[in-house]
Amino acid sequence: MPEVVATSRLVAVVPNLLSILRIGLAVIFPLTPAGHGIRVVVVVAGGASDWIDGQIARRYAVTTTLGGLLDAFADKLFVFMVIATLTWEGQLQLWQAAMVLARDFAVAFVAAYAAVQQDWPTFRQMRPRPLGKVTTFAQFALILIALIWPALLPIAITGTIGVSVLTTGDYLIQFTRALKERPQRRVEAPSKSR
């Protein structure tokens, strides 16, 4: 029985370790030389770690709020660092990068709003959406195309921007609904001292 507990504890930390690995890969990517195959390896490892940590977390029911936040942060940081590097190197224009990352900016806005308003229940209502997963896939595909088949980059940029804009709208609609459905906080009048 102790072996089962030890194994389940080990399985529980693997998704978080993979998210931390992805953060490390995000930091490494800009330091790798342009046009070098190591970049493809870093991107494939980043995408694989994202997929594997999600599979393990769901299959073994080891999802936690902290793990979900760490995974989301690692995803956003990884994609941002790679897109920023490709923009810096001239493969993407600044406006294209902004549109590709529109969904990520929308999620960051919602998280910032929740933090400032201390309204985490509304933020927690923002569940992952199918369009969000499509956007993440499109972003990784765009990155790989930029690294391996740059001639196809205009098509990949157009498709990724389209999906990202649709997803941004979907998340903002979801956020607006969550705000309308949240219970209103009661504001009590201060008691008068006599």
C-alpha positions in Angstrom: 0.0 0.0 0.0 2.8 2.6 0.7 4.1 1.9 -2.8 0.7 2.9 -4.3 0.7 6.1 -2.3 4.3 7.0 -3.3 3.4 6.3 -7.0 0.3 8.4 -6.8 2.3 11.3 -5.2 4.9 11.0 -8.0 2.2 11.0 -10.7 0.6 14.1 -9.0 3.8 16.2 -9.4 4.6 15.1 -13.0 2.2 17.6 -14.7 3.7 20.5 -12.7 7.2 19.4 -13.4 6.3 19.3 -17.1 4.9 22.8 -16.8 8.1 24.0 -15.2 10.1 22.3 -18.0 8.0 24.3 -20.5 8.9 27.5 -18.6 12.6 26.6 -19.0 12.1 25.9 -22.7 10.5 29.3 -23.1 13.6 31.0 -21.6 16.0 28.8 -23.7 14.3 29.5 -27.1 15.5 33.1 -27.6 19.0 32.0 -26.8 19.1 29.4 -29.5 20.6 30.4 -32.9 18.2 31.3 -35.7 18.0 28.7 -38.4 19.3 26.0 -36.1 17.5 22.6 -35.7 17.6 22.9 -31.9 14.7 25.4 -32.2 12.5 22.8 -33.7 13.4 20.4 -30.9 12.6 23.0 -28.3 9.2 23.7 -29.9 8.3 20.0 -30.2 9.4 19.4 -26.6 7.2 22.4 -25.5 4.2 21.1 -27.4 4.7 17.5 -26.2 5.1 18.6 -22.6 1.9 20.5 -22.8 0.0 17.6 -24.2 1.5 15.0 -21.9 0.9 17.0 -18.7 -2.7 17.5 -19.6 -3.2 13.8 -20.4 -1.6 12.7 -17.1 -3.6 15.3 -15.0 -6.9 14.2 -16.5 -6.3 10.5 -16.6 -5.1 10.2 -13.0 -7.4 13.0 -11.7 -4.5 15.0 -10.3 -5.8 18.4 -11.5 -5.3 21.2 -9.0 -6.0 25.0 -9.1 -2.2 25.6 -8.8 -1.4 23.1 -11.5 -4.0 24.6 -13.8 -2.5 28.1 -13.2 1.0 26.9 -13.7 0.1 25.1 -16.9 -1.7 28.1 -18.3 1.2 30.4 -17.4 3.8 28.0 -18.9 1.7 27.8 -22.2 1.3 31.6 -22.5 5.0 32.3 -21.6 6.2 29.6 -24.1 4.2 30.9 -27.0 4.9 34.5 -26.1 8.6 34.0 -26.0 8.7 32.2 -29.3 6.4 34.6 -31.1 8.4 37.6 -29.6 11.7 36.0 -30.8 10.3 35.4 -34.3 9.0 39.0 -34.4 12.4 40.4 -33.2 14.1 38.4 -36.0 11.7 39.8 -38.6 9.7 36.7 -39.5 6.5 38.2 -38.1 5.4 41.9 -38.1 4.5 43.4 -34.8 0.8 43.6 -35.7 0.7 40.0 -36.8 2.3 38.9 -33.5 -0.3 40.9 -31.6 -3.2 39.3 -33.5 -1.7 35.8 -33.1 -1.5 36.5 -29.3 -5.0 38.2 -29.1 -6.5 35.3 -27.2 -3.6 35.2 -24.7 -3.9 39.0 -24.1 -7.7 38.5 -23.5 -7.0 35.8 -20.9 -4.3 37.9 -19.3 -6.8 40.8 -19.1 -9.5 38.6 -17.4 -6.9 37.3 -14.9 -5.7 40.8 -14.1 -9.3 42.0 -13.7 -10.0 39.1 -11.3 -6.8 39.9 -9.3 -7.6 43.6 -9.0 -11.3 43.0 -8.1 -10.5 39.9 -6.0 -13.1 38.1 -8.0 -11.6 34.7 -8.5 -15.0 32.9 -8.7 -15.7 34.8 -11.9 -12.2 33.9 -13.3 -12.7 30.2 -12.4 -15.9 30.2 -14.4 -13.7 30.8 -17.5 -13.4 27.2 -18.6 -11.1 26.0 -21.4 -13.0 26.2 -24.7 -12.7 24.0 -27.8 -11.7 27.1 -29.8 -9.0 27.8 -27.3 -7.5 24.4 -27.9 -7.7 25.0 -31.7 -5.9 28.3 -31.2 -3.1 26.7 -29.1 -2.7 24.1 -31.9 -2.6 26.8 -34.6 0.0 28.8 -32.7 2.3 25.7 -32.4 1.7 24.9 -36.0 2.5 28.5 -37.0 5.7 28.3 -35.0 6.8 25.0 -36.6 6.0 26.3 -40.1 8.0 29.5 -39.4 11.0 27.3 -38.4 10.7 24.5 -41.1 8.6 25.8 -44.1 8.8 29.6 -44.0 7.3 29.8 -47.5 4.0 28.7 -46.0 4.2 31.3 -43.3 1.7 33.8 -44.9 -1.0 31.1 -45.0 -0.2 30.0 -41.5 -0.3 33.5 -40.1 -3.7 34.2 -41.8 -5.3 31.0 -40.4 -3.8 31.5 -36.9 -5.0 35.1 -36.7 -8.5 34.1 -37.8 -8.8 31.5 -35.1 -7.2 33.7 -32.5 -9.6 36.5 -33.1 -12.6 34.2 -33.0 -11.3 32.7 -29.7 -10.8 36.1 -28.3 -14.4 37.0 -29.0 -15.6 33.7 -27.5 -13.6 34.3 -24.3 -14.8 37.9 -23.9 -18.4 36.8 -24.4 -17.9 34.0 -21.8 -16.3 36.6 -19.4 -19.2 39.0 -19.9 -21.7 36.3 -19.1 -19.8 35.3 -16.0 -19.8 38.9 -14.8 -23.6 39.1 -15.3 -24.2 35.8 -13.6 -22.1 36.4 -10.5 -23.9 37.1 -7.3 -23.8 40.8 -6.4 -21.8 41.6 -3.4 -23.8 43.1 -0.7 -22.5 46.6 0.4 -23.5 47.2 4.0 -23.8 50.7 5.3 -21.2 51.4 8.0 -22.7 51.3 11.5 -22.9 54.7 13.2 -21.2 54.9 16.5 -23.1 56.7 19.2 
